[in-house]
Amino acid sequence: SQTIHQWPATLVQPVGSPLSLECTVEGTSNPNLYWYRQAAGRGLQLLFYSVGIGQISSEVPQNLSASRPQDRQFILSSKKLLLSDSGFYLCAWKQRGTGELFFGEGSRLTVL
Amino acid sequence: SQQGEEDPQALSIQEGENATMNCSYKTSINNLQWYRQNSGRGLVHLILIRSNEREKHSGRLRVTLDTSKKSSSLLITASRAADTASYFCATEGISNFGNEKLTFGTGTRLTIIP
């Protein structure tokens, strides 16, 4: 069966520090991968998606970047965090051609 | 940008009653999906309805889709305390790059009162 792992679960970082959130998927190959951000009490905003190794599409201009160094690994990064980067970050995957998204448990980032 | 808008934003009902949530969207879609999120957790897929379908059932869930009105509804029958969660609709369209992506609404916070 397929599983998705996302870490760290909780992160408190000072403004200006770097960020790395990691997501890995097991039990499937060549998945579409997604990073979403959820502000407190709000809906989900799509940040990045990837259809293959090294292929990243950005949905919104921002202080963040994403990379896919391996087929089932998706990394969200920042060189210098801003206060506005605080939020709940969710990684998700789906098989191409199917509808359902499978989500990780999320990473809660607080920038102070 | 948000594609879907759920209505109401919050809903409180007594256990055993039915809960109805609505979703409106703006552009043509391939399918519409409903997800559930318990507080502080990831989202869980509930049901998918394709653009050529009008109604779909799964257990106590019933989803309708009206593409002419660009709207959908989720009905949860015989609600239980465990149904307390946020519910999101999501629409699948085609991006500028021809790849699949889901756009989520703002969610309905459902509280079931025991």
Interface residues (C-beta under 8 A of the other chain):
Chain A: Q6 N32 Y34 Y36 R42 G43 L44 L46 Y49 V51 S57 E59 F88 L90 A92 K94 R96 G97 G99 E100 L101 F102 F103 G104 E105 G106 R108
Chain B: Q2 G4 N30 N31 Q33 Y35 G40 R41 G42 L43 V44 H45 L48 F88 A90 E92 S95 F97 N99 E100 K101 L102 T103 F104 G105 T106 G107
